[in-house]
Amino acid sequence: VHYDDPEEFRDQSVLIVGGRSSAVDVARELKSITRCLYVLESGCRDITREDHCCRIPMGSSLNPDGTLSYDGQQIAGEAVDTVILATGYTYRYPFLDEEGLGLDFGPTRRYVAPLYQHVIHAKHDSLCFMGVPLAVPCPLPLFEAQGFFVASHLSEPFTTETTRLEWVQKQFASVPRSQDVHFLSGNLWDHLRSLLKEAGLADPDLAAYARRLSLVQAIYEDRGRRRPQLPWEDDAYRRCQYQADYKALRYTVTLPDGSREEGSAKL
């Protein structure tokens, strides 16, 4: 189902499949207007209930009559009227000759290949893609690093086709599902540092970049600690205001109630 206006789902029993930003946003919008709200996500280990909302684990099944089951038992609650898939994006580049360029998107168009470091076409290295990775904690630092990486490569290429293709092959071999090949949620910070290093940024500039990035990481992790556990809970953490002191590697966060807290980076 295409999701745009939450009012279209008023008084319905809705199942949201997904646990990342889009699914969480939809869950918050629908919490107050649905009869029953289920959220199925991979990070859930046990069934969790709160009023008419229910978080259910992967492995749950939707039965023909609209009821839900998990581990051989029916989940208490109303039958599902509507399913909303918040399970990610597909890649399409209608302005490119995808076939002529040898681009591979997989059977469901959930990845782009062959891209070296998720950026450079391994065989046509003058063609670069920005912003392809998924599950990126902080997009702007990624775009900054990719921009430097691309500019450095286009001015003076520093890889060979063989190297690029070998990297792509290893990347696919390292993930359980091909659609996860661009996921950076677990290693973004190391990935950013490696991009800049490979692109030719050397000390002391590389060390200065790493210091600045360590504070960005600390702020992101502080924000993550304030995120609610359940997808439909209040998102007050998004209204926290951060001030960064990159010289001292410290930050101040102003909470929605006006109080302040401080923190620092870990080198």
Secondary structure as UniProt FT lines:
FT   HELIX           6..9
FT   TURN            10..11
FT   STRAND          13..17
FT   HELIX           21..30
FT   TURN            31..33
FT   STRAND          36..41
FT   TURN            42..43
FT   STRAND          48..50
FT   TURN            51..52
FT   STRAND          53..57
FT   TURN            58..59
FT   STRAND          61..62
FT   TURN            64..65
FT   STRAND          68..70
FT   TURN            71..72
FT   STRAND          73..75
FT   STRAND          82..85
FT   TURN            94..95
FT   TURN            98..102
FT   TURN            106..109
FT   STRAND          115..116
FT   TURN            117..119
FT   STRAND          120..121
FT   TURN            125..126
FT   HELIX           139..155
FT   HELIX           161..173
FT   HELIX           178..180
FT   TURN            181..182
FT   TURN            185..187
FT   HELIX           188..198
FT   TURN            199..200
FT   TURN            203..204
FT   HELIX           205..226
FT   TURN            231..232
FT   HELIX           236..239
FT   STRAND          241..245
FT   TURN            246..249
FT   STRAND          250..254
FT   TURN            256..257
FT   STRAND          260..264
//
